[in-house]
């Protein structure tokens, strides 16, 4: 580990909780650190042992709300500093806009239409060799911490991991509940405070307990063989509904009057979906409070990430370690009159962060070439010296991605249970427009969106980065060419394997409560 990196770690630890210098990533600034468009894999440092791999997933974090990616609010001061020694990917598209298919794509290097995992089929098929399985077979010890109840053994996401842990496990539950109760003391914006007060909250309530992660990882490292390299995936849920960042984080990103409103604005499950489907409205002040709370949650994640690196450095576990920070998908914060991350492939949902720190192979600086989060699959295998095996994957190595490529984002199954519940509450509601599936093709600064109803939209992302102006009717020839490319890609990808019966089983009562609270299932009547 470099001396400057260690110095940053010590300085960051001392500065945590205060306002620190914001690193603004402009093209000129990145050029000073970057390696242009060449291969970012300089020769290895000579360490014969395969590197450790630490993969941190900030669940539900969109890139444009991070100061690292230009957000005007200082939401990632620790990450901004750390990333000066890392490779920062600026044009990253998630393969999916919801949890299960996005994680399945990262774990397999396949698109959702290929692996078949989605909101309607919450199961990762055994037909594919997951990244954890490949690394485990190559001699890696493997660990998964997941604060998301959809990424667990219940959905078969444990494949290849030696140990899988969650904050609601028996040995963490009491501590995790204490963490959340401390955070939610003043919060009346969601159902969470009422359930905690009744003593009836199930394990879902304690997903935002990222303070436990560093200790859990260190215990596993201490329990497992130090003769083998390690691979750890850590899923943090602080930015996923229900949002409960502590007051001091809110005070750093919002004025006092907005902090108070953030504790009272309606962010209940039913309120969120009523707004998303046009059954109710929120005023500008409400939306600012929701957006500010989201920013505060990212600021909390920023501190947790620095604490994690501090812990690993203190125990000597960062030597020869590749560190990845990314997200599975983003979040809608009022765009298109929508909240959460369903029913859409808007850029707020699929434009995500990706930062890799491993100077032995990834030269620090900016990477502007187009990439996907599923590209981590072949990349990590390549860095570990493990053969990827034969597959129909469109993922590419992040060590040297192509200058141009077509990328796909998919929304392959709508949350129909939610729509049925809204129809029961509002008999006049027409759910049809929200039951469609979507595919988005990204090619050379253009985005073509196709719905399952055969409707198309086209966006010029350079002129219209927020996707506010559909130019499909005006750009007829370009639209036709992109339609042909999308259809050819869909045919080339083929179809997912036969769906496993396990993915169609009804969840247990405890699992249902967790999924309901996170918006993945509609509450039962």
C-alpha positions as CSV (number, residue, x, y, z in Angstrom):
1,X,0.0,0.0,0.0
2,X,1.4,3.4,-0.9
3,X,2.4,5.9,1.7
4,X,0.1,8.6,0.3
5,X,-2.8,6.1,0.6
6,X,-2.1,5.4,4.2
7,X,-1.7,9.1,4.9
8,X,-5.1,9.7,3.4
9,X,-6.7,7.0,5.5
10,X,-5.3,8.6,8.7
11,X,-6.3,12.1,7.6
12,X,-9.8,11.0,6.6
13,X,-10.3,9.3,9.9
14,X,-9.4,12.5,11.8
15,X,-11.6,14.6,9.5
16,X,-14.7,12.4,9.6
17,X,-17.8,14.2,10.7
18,X,-16.5,17.6,9.6
19,X,-16.8,19.4,6.3
20,X,-13.7,18.7,4.2
21,X,-12.3,19.6,0.8
22,X,-14.5,18.5,-2.2
23,X,-12.8,17.0,-5.1
24,X,-14.6,18.3,-8.2
25,X,-14.2,15.9,-11.1
26,X,-13.9,17.8,-14.3
27,X,-12.5,16.5,-17.5
28,X,-9.4,18.6,-17.1
29,X,-8.8,17.4,-13.6
30,X,-9.2,13.8,-14.5
31,X,-6.9,14.1,-17.5
32,X,-4.1,14.9,-15.0
33,X,-4.6,11.5,-13.5
34,X,-6.0,9.4,-16.3
35,X,-4.4,7.0,-18.7
36,X,-6.4,8.2,-21.7
37,X,-8.2,5.5,-23.6
38,X,-5.4,3.0,-23.5
39,X,-5.2,-0.2,-21.5
40,X,-5.4,0.7,-17.7
41,X,-3.6,-2.5,-16.7
42,X,0.1,-1.6,-16.0
43,X,2.4,-4.5,-15.1
44,X,1.7,-6.2,-11.9
45,X,3.7,-5.2,-8.8
46,X,5.2,-8.7,-8.8
47,X,3.0,-10.2,-6.0
48,X,2.6,-13.8,-7.0
49,X,-0.5,-14.2,-4.9
50,X,-3.9,-13.4,-6.4
51,X,-5.3,-10.2,-5.0
52,X,-8.0,-10.0,-2.4
53,X,-11.2,-8.5,-3.7
54,X,-13.5,-6.2,-1.7
55,X,-16.7,-5.4,-3.6
56,X,-19.0,-2.8,-1.9
57,X,-22.5,-2.3,-3.2
58,X,-24.3,0.9,-2.2
59,X,-27.8,-0.4,-2.8
60,X,-30.1,2.2,-4.6
61,X,-27.4,4.9,-5.1
62,X,-27.5,7.0,-8.3
63,X,-24.3,8.6,-9.5
64,X,-25.6,12.2,-9.9
65,X,-26.4,12.6,-6.2
66,X,-22.8,12.0,-5.3
67,X,-20.4,14.9,-5.1
68,X,-17.8,12.6,-6.7
69,X,-20.0,12.8,-9.8
70,X,-20.7,16.5,-9.7
71,X,-23.6,16.9,-7.2
72,X,-23.5,20.4,-5.7
73,X,-24.2,19.0,-2.2
74,X,-21.2,17.5,-0.5
75,X,-22.5,13.9,-0.1
76,X,-19.3,11.9,-0.6
77,X,-16.4,13.9,0.9
78,X,-14.5,10.8,2.1
79,X,-15.0,9.0,-1.2
80,X,-14.0,12.1,-3.2
81,X,-10.6,12.1,-1.4
82,X,-10.1,8.3,-1.6
83,X,-11.0,8.2,-5.3
84,X,-8.0,10.5,-6.2
85,X,-6.0,7.2,-6.1
86,X,-8.6,5.2,-7.9
87,X,-10.1,4.7,-11.4
88,X,-13.5,6.4,-11.6
89,X,-15.8,5.3,-14.3
90,X,-18.0,8.2,-15.5
91,X,-20.4,6.4,-18.0
92,X,-21.8,3.4,-16.2
93,X,-25.2,1.9,-17.0
94,X,-26.8,-0.8,-14.7
95,X,-28.2,-3.8,-16.5
96,X,-31.4,-3.4,-14.6
97,X,-33.3,-0.8,-12.5
98,X,-34.3,-3.2,-9.6
99,X,-32.4,-5.2,-7.1
100,X,-32.7,-8.9,-8.0
101,X,-32.0,-8.6,-11.8
102,X,-29.2,-6.1,-11.3
103,X,-27.4,-8.2,-8.7
104,X,-27.9,-11.3,-10.8
105,X,-26.3,-9.5,-13.8
106,X,-23.3,-8.5,-11.7
107,X,-22.9,-12.0,-10.4
108,X,-23.2,-13.7,-13.8
109,X,-22.2,-11.1,-16.4
110,X,-25.5,-11.7,-18.2
111,X,-28.5,-9.4,-19.0
112,X,-31.8,-10.0,-17.1
113,X,-33.4,-11.5,-20.2
114,X,-30.6,-14.1,-20.2
115,X,-30.5,-15.1,-16.5
116,X,-34.3,-14.7,-15.9
117,X,-34.2,-13.2,-12.4
118,X,-36.6,-10.3,-11.9
119,X,-39.4,-9.0,-9.7
120,X,-41.7,-11.8,-10.8
121,X,-39.1,-14.6,-10.4
122,X,-36.9,-13.9,-7.5
123,X,-34.5,-16.7,-8.0
124,X,-30.9,-16.9,-9.3
125,X,-30.7,-20.1,-11.4
126,X,-28.1,-22.7,-10.8
127,X,-27.6,-22.9,-14.6
128,X,-24.9,-20.2,-14.4
129,X,-21.5,-20.1,-12.8
130,X,-21.6,-17.2,-10.5
131,X,-18.6,-15.0,-9.8
132,X,-18.4,-16.4,-6.3
133,X,-18.5,-19.9,-7.5
134,X,-15.7,-19.3,-10.0
135,X,-13.5,-17.6,-7.5
136,X,-14.2,-20.3,-4.8
137,X,-13.2,-23.0,-7.2
138,X,-10.0,-21.2,-7.9
139,X,-9.1,-21.2,-4.2
140,X,-10.7,-18.0,-2.9
141,X,-12.4,-17.8,0.5
142,X,-15.7,-16.0,-0.1
143,X,-18.1,-13.9,2.0
144,X,-21.4,-12.1,1.5
145,X,-22.9,-9.5,3.8
146,X,-26.3,-8.5,2.5
147,X,-28.6,-6.0,4.2
148,X,-31.1,-6.5,1.3
149,X,-33.6,-9.4,2.0
150,X,-33.8,-10.1,-1.7
151,X,-30.1,-11.0,-1.9
152,X,-30.0,-14.1,0.3
153,X,-30.2,-17.9,0.3
154,X,-34.0,-17.6,-0.1
155,X,-33.4,-16.4,-3.6
156,X,-30.4,-18.6,-4.3
157,X,-27.9,-15.7,-4.3
158,X,-25.7,-17.5,-1.8
159,X,-24.2,-19.7,-4.5
160,X,-20.4,-19.9,-4.1
161,X,-20.2,-18.0,-0.8
162,X,-18.5,-19.8,2.2
163,X,-20.4,-17.5,4.6
164,X,-23.5,-15.4,4.1
165,X,-24.6,-13.0,6.9
166,X,-27.4,-10.4,7.3
167,X,-28.2,-7.8,10.0
168,X,-31.3,-9.7,11.0
169,X,-29.3,-12.9,11.8
170,X,-29.7,-14.1,15.3
171,X,-26.3,-13.0,16.5
172,X,-26.6,-9.5,14.9
173,X,-30.3,-8.8,15.4
174,X,-30.2,-7.1,18.8
175,X,-27.3,-4.8,17.8
176,X,-28.9,-4.0,14.5
177,X,-32.2,-3.1,16.0
178,X,-30.5,-0.8,18.5
179,X,-28.7,1.0,15.6
180,X,-32.0,1.6,13.8
181,X,-34.0,2.6,16.9
182,X,-31.4,5.3,17.5
183,X,-31.8,6.6,14.0
184,X,-35.6,6.6,13.9
185,X,-36.2,8.2,17.2
186,X,-37.4,11.5,15.7
187,X,-38.7,10.2,12.4
188,X,-42.4,10.1,11.6
189,X,-42.2,10.0,7.8
190,X,-42.7,6.2,7.3
191,X,-44.3,3.2,8.9
192,X,-41.1,2.3,10.6
193,X,-41.5,4.3,13.8
194,X,-45.0,2.9,14.4
195,X,-43.9,-0.7,14.0
196,X,-40.9,-0.3,16.2
197,X,-43.1,1.4,18.9
198,X,-45.5,-1.6,18.8
199,X,-42.6,-4.0,19.1
200,X,-43.9,-5.7,16.0
201,X,-41.1,-4.8,13.6
202,X,-39.7,-7.8,11.8
203,X,-36.2,-8.2,10.5
204,X,-36.8,-5.8,7.6
205,X,-36.7,-2.9,10.0
206,X,-33.0,-3.4,10.7
207,X,-31.6,-3.3,7.2
208,X,-29.9,0.1,7.8
209,X,-27.3,-1.2,10.2
210,X,-24.1,-0.7,8.2
211,X,-22.2,0.1,11.4
212,X,-22.0,-3.7,11.9
213,X,-20.4,-4.5,8.6
214,X,-16.7,-3.8,9.3
215,X,-16.7,-5.9,12.4
216,X,-18.6,-8.7,10.7
217,X,-16.0,-8.8,7.9
218,X,-13.1,-8.7,10.2
219,X,-14.5,-11.6,12.2
220,X,-14.9,-13.7,9.1
221,X,-11.4,-12.9,8.0
222,X,-10.1,-13.9,11.4
223,X,-12.1,-17.2,11.2
224,X,-10.9,-18.2,7.7
225,X,-7.6,-19.3,6.3
226,X,-5.1,-16.5,5.8
227,X,-3.3,-18.6,3.3
228,X,-6.0,-18.0,0.7
229,X,-7.0,-14.8,-1.0
230,X,-10.4,-13.5,-0.1
231,X,-13.5,-12.2,-2.0
232,X,-16.1,-10.3,-0.1
233,X,-19.3,-8.7,-1.3
234,X,-20.9,-6.1,1.1
235,X,-24.4,-4.8,0.4
236,X,-25.4,-1.6,2.3
237,X,-29.0,-0.5,2.4
238,X,-28.8,2.9,4.0
239,X,-30.0,4.6,0.8
240,X,-33.0,2.3,0.3
241,X,-36.4,2.9,1.6
242,X,-37.2,3.5,4.5
243,X,-34.6,6.2,4.8
244,X,-33.5,6.9,8.4
245,X,-30.2,8.8,8.3
246,X,-29.3,10.4,11.7
247,X,-30.0,14.1,12.3
248,X,-26.4,15.2,12.0
249,X,-26.2,13.8,8.5
250,X,-29.4,15.7,7.5
251,X,-28.0,18.9,9.1
252,X,-24.9,18.7,6.8
253,X,-27.0,18.7,3.6
254,X,-30.2,20.6,4.5
255,X,-31.1,23.9,6.1
256,X,-32.7,23.6,9.6
257,X,-36.3,24.1,8.4
258,X,-35.9,21.4,5.8
259,X,-34.4,19.0,8.3
260,X,-37.5,19.3,10.4
261,X,-39.8,18.8,7.4
262,X,-37.8,15.7,6.4
263,X,-39.0,14.0,9.6
264,X,-42.6,14.7,8.8
265,X,-43.1,14.5,5.0
266,X,-45.2,11.4,4.0
267,X,-42.8,8.7,2.8
268,X,-45.1,5.8,3.6
269,X,-45.3,2.9,1.3
270,X,-48.8,3.7,0.0
271,X,-48.0,7.4,-0.2
272,X,-45.0,6.7,-2.4
273,X,-46.9,4.5,-4.8
274,X,-49.8,6.9,-5.0
275,X,-47.5,9.7,-6.0
276,X,-45.7,7.5,-8.5
277,X,-48.9,6.4,-10.2
278,X,-50.4,9.9,-10.2
279,X,-53.0,9.3,-7.5
280,X,-51.7,12.0,-5.3
281,X,-49.3,14.9,-5.4
282,X,-46.3,16.3,-3.4
283,X,-45.3,19.9,-3.5
284,X,-41.8,21.2,-4.2
285,X,-41.1,21.5,-0.5
286,X,-42.0,17.8,0.1
287,X,-39.8,16.7,-2.8
288,X,-36.9,18.8,-1.5
289,X,-37.2,17.1,1.9
290,X,-37.2,13.6,0.3
291,X,-34.2,14.5,-1.9
292,X,-32.4,15.9,1.1
293,X,-33.0,12.8,3.1
294,X,-31.6,10.7,0.3
295,X,-28.5,12.9,0.2
296,X,-28.1,12.5,3.9
297,X,-28.3,8.7,3.5
298,X,-25.5,8.8,0.9
299,X,-23.4,11.0,3.3
300,X,-23.9,8.3,5.9
301,X,-22.8,5.6,3.5
302,X,-19.7,7.7,2.7
303,X,-18.7,7.7,6.4
304,X,-19.4,3.9,6.7
305,X,-17.2,3.3,3.7
306,X,-14.3,5.2,5.2
307,X,-14.8,3.4,8.5
308,X,-14.6,0.1,6.7
309,X,-11.3,1.0,5.0
310,X,-10.0,2.3,8.3
311,X,-10.8,-1.1,9.9
312,X,-9.2,-3.2,7.2
313,X,-6.1,-1.0,7.1
314,X,-5.7,-1.2,10.9
315,X,-5.9,-5.0,10.7
316,X,-3.5,-5.2,7.7
317,X,-6.2,-6.5,5.4
318,X,-5.8,-4.0,2.6
319,X,-2.5,-5.2,1.3
320,X,-2.8,-6.5,-2.2
321,X,-6.6,-5.8,-2.1
322,X,-8.7,-4.6,-5.0
323,X,-11.5,-2.4,-3.8
324,X,-14.6,-1.8,-5.8
325,X,-17.5,0.6,-5.0
326,X,-20.6,0.5,-7.1
327,X,-24.4,0.3,-6.9
328,X,-27.1,-2.0,-8.2
329,X,-29.4,0.7,-9.5
330,X,-30.4,4.3,-8.6
331,X,-33.6,6.0,-7.3
332,X,-36.3,8.3,-8.6
333,X,-36.7,11.4,-6.6
334,X,-39.6,13.1,-8.3
335,X,-38.4,12.7,-11.9
336,X,-41.3,11.9,-14.3
337,X,-43.6,12.3,-11.2
338,X,-42.1,9.1,-9.7
339,X,-40.4,7.8,-6.6
340,X,-38.5,4.6,-5.7
341,X,-37.2,2.4,-8.5
342,X,-40.1,0.7,-10.3
343,X,-41.9,1.0,-13.6
344,X,-39.1,2.9,-15.4
345,X,-35.7,2.9,-17.0
346,X,-35.1,6.6,-16.4
347,X,-31.4,7.7,-16.2
348,X,-31.8,8.3,-12.5
349,X,-32.3,4.6,-12.1
350,X,-29.6,3.1,-14.3
351,X,-26.8,5.7,-14.2
352,X,-24.7,4.4,-11.2
353,X,-21.2,4.9,-9.7
354,X,-18.3,2.7,-10.2
355,X,-14.9,3.2,-8.6
356,X,-12.0,0.7,-8.6
357,X,-8.9,1.1,-6.4
358,X,-6.1,-1.3,-7.3
359,X,-3.2,0.7,-8.7
360,X,-1.3,-2.5,-9.7
361,X,-3.8,-2.9,-12.6
362,X,-6.0,0.2,-12.7
363,X,-4.2,3.5,-13.2
364,X,-5.9,6.2,-11.1
365,X,-7.9,8.8,-13.1
366,X,-11.1,9.0,-15.1
367,X,-12.6,6.5,-17.5
368,X,-15.1,7.9,-19.9
369,X,-15.6,4.8,-22.1
370,X,-19.1,3.2,-21.8
371,X,-19.3,0.4,-19.3
372,X,-21.9,-1.6,-17.3
373,X,-22.0,-3.0,-13.8
374,X,-22.2,-6.5,-15.2
375,X,-18.6,-5.9,-16.7
376,X,-17.3,-6.6,-13.2
377,X,-17.8,-10.3,-13.8
378,X,-15.1,-10.8,-16.5
379,X,-13.0,-8.1,-14.9
380,X,-12.6,-9.6,-11.5
381,X,-12.0,-13.1,-13.0
382,X,-9.2,-11.6,-15.2
383,X,-7.6,-9.8,-12.3
384,X,-7.7,-13.0,-10.2
385,X,-6.3,-15.0,-13.1
386,X,-9.4,-17.2,-13.4
387,X,-10.8,-18.3,-16.7
388,X,-14.3,-16.9,-17.4
389,X,-15.6,-19.9,-19.1
390,X,-17.9,-20.1,-22.1
391,X,-21.1,-18.0,-22.0
392,X,-23.2,-15.7,-24.1
393,X,-22.1,-12.7,-22.1
394,X,-21.9,-9.2,-23.6
395,X,-19.8,-8.0,-20.6
396,X,-16.3,-6.7,-21.3
397,X,-13.2,-6.3,-19.2
398,X,-13.0,-2.9,-17.4
399,X,-9.2,-3.1,-17.8
400,X,-9.6,-2.0,-21.5
401,X,-13.3,-1.4,-22.5
402,X,-14.0,-0.5,-26.1
403,X,-14.4,3.1,-27.2
404,X,-18.0,2.5,-28.3
405,X,-20.5,-0.3,-27.7
406,X,-24.2,-0.9,-27.4
407,X,-25.4,-1.4,-23.8
408,X,-28.8,-2.6,-22.7
409,X,-30.8,-1.8,-19.5
410,X,-33.9,-3.9,-18.8
411,X,-37.0,-3.8,-16.7
412,X,-38.3,-7.3,-17.4
413,X,-41.2,-7.6,-14.9
414,X,-43.5,-5.0,-13.3
415,X,-44.5,-5.1,-9.7
416,X,-48.0,-6.3,-10.3
417,X,-48.8,-7.0,-6.7
418,X,-48.4,-3.3,-6.0
419,X,-50.7,-2.4,-8.8
420,X,-53.4,-4.8,-7.6
421,X,-53.3,-3.2,-4.1
422,X,-53.6,0.3,-5.6
423,X,-56.6,-0.8,-7.6
424,X,-58.2,-2.1,-4.4
425,X,-57.6,1.2,-2.6
426,X,-58.5,3.3,-5.7
427,X,-61.0,1.5,-7.8
428,X,-60.8,4.2,-10.5
429,X,-57.1,3.6,-11.0
430,X,-56.0,2.2,-14.3
431,X,-52.9,0.1,-13.7
432,X,-52.3,-0.8,-17.4
433,X,-49.6,1.9,-18.2
434,X,-47.5,0.7,-15.2
435,X,-47.7,-3.0,-16.1
436,X,-45.4,-2.8,-19.1
437,X,-41.8,-4.0,-19.4
438,X,-39.1,-1.9,-20.9
439,X,-35.7,-2.1,-22.7
440,X,-33.3,0.8,-23.2
441,X,-30.5,0.7,-25.7
442,X,-27.6,3.1,-25.2
443,X,-25.4,3.7,-28.2
444,X,-23.0,6.6,-28.8
445,X,-24.8,9.2,-26.8
446,X,-28.4,8.1,-27.8
447,X,-30.9,6.2,-25.8
448,X,-33.8,4.3,-27.4
449,X,-36.5,3.2,-25.0
450,X,-38.9,0.4,-26.1
451,X,-42.0,-0.7,-24.1
452,X,-43.7,-4.1,-24.3
453,X,-46.6,-2.3,-25.9
454,X,-44.4,-1.5,-28.9
455,X,-44.0,2.2,-28.1
456,X,-40.6,3.9,-28.6
457,X,-38.9,7.0,-27.2
458,X,-35.6,8.5,-28.3
459,X,-33.3,10.8,-26.3
460,X,-30.2,12.7,-27.3
461,X,-28.2,12.3,-24.1
462,X,-25.6,14.9,-24.9
463,X,-28.2,17.6,-25.5
464,X,-30.7,16.3,-23.1
465,X,-29.0,14.4,-20.2
466,X,-32.1,14.4,-18.1
467,X,-34.2,12.7,-20.8
468,X,-36.9,15.3,-20.9
469,X,-37.4,15.6,-24.7
470,X,-38.5,12.6,-26.8
471,X,-37.1,13.2,-30.3
472,X,-38.3,9.9,-31.8
473,X,-40.8,11.5,-34.2
474,X,-38.1,14.0,-35.4
475,X,-35.1,11.6,-35.7
476,X,-36.9,9.0,-37.7
477,X,-33.9,7.5,-39.5
478,X,-31.8,7.3,-36.4
479,X,-34.8,5.8,-34.5
480,X,-35.2,3.2,-37.2
481,X,-31.5,2.2,-37.2
482,X,-31.5,1.9,-33.4
483,X,-34.7,-0.2,-33.5
484,X,-33.0,-2.6,-35.8
485,X,-29.9,-2.8,-33.5
486,X,-32.1,-3.4,-30.5
487,X,-34.1,-6.2,-32.1
488,X,-30.9,-7.8,-33.4
489,X,-29.4,-7.7,-29.9
490,X,-32.6,-9.2,-28.3
491,X,-32.5,-12.1,-30.8
492,X,-28.8,-12.6,-30.2
493,X,-29.2,-12.8,-26.4
494,X,-31.8,-15.5,-26.7
495,X,-34.0,-16.4,-23.7
496,X,-33.6,-17.2,-20.1
497,X,-33.6,-20.9,-18.9
498,X,-36.8,-22.5,-17.7
499,X,-37.8,-20.8,-14.5
500,X,-37.1,-22.8,-11.3
501,X,-40.2,-23.6,-9.1
502,X,-38.4,-22.2,-6.1
503,X,-38.6,-18.7,-7.6
504,X,-42.4,-19.0,-7.8
505,X,-43.0,-20.0,-4.2
506,X,-44.8,-17.7,-1.8
507,X,-42.4,-16.1,0.8
508,X,-42.6,-16.9,4.4
509,X,-44.5,-14.5,6.7
510,X,-41.2,-13.0,8.0
511,X,-39.9,-12.7,4.4
512,X,-43.1,-11.1,3.2
513,X,-42.9,-8.4,6.0
514,X,-39.3,-7.6,4.9
515,X,-40.3,-7.3,1.2
516,X,-43.4,-5.3,1.9
517,X,-41.5,-2.7,3.8
518,X,-39.0,-2.2,1.0
519,X,-41.7,-1.9,-1.7
520,X,-41.0,-5.3,-3.3
521,X,-44.4,-6.7,-2.3
522,X,-47.7,-5.0,-1.8
523,X,-49.1,-5.4,1.8
524,X,-51.6,-8.2,2.2
525,X,-55.2,-7.3,3.0
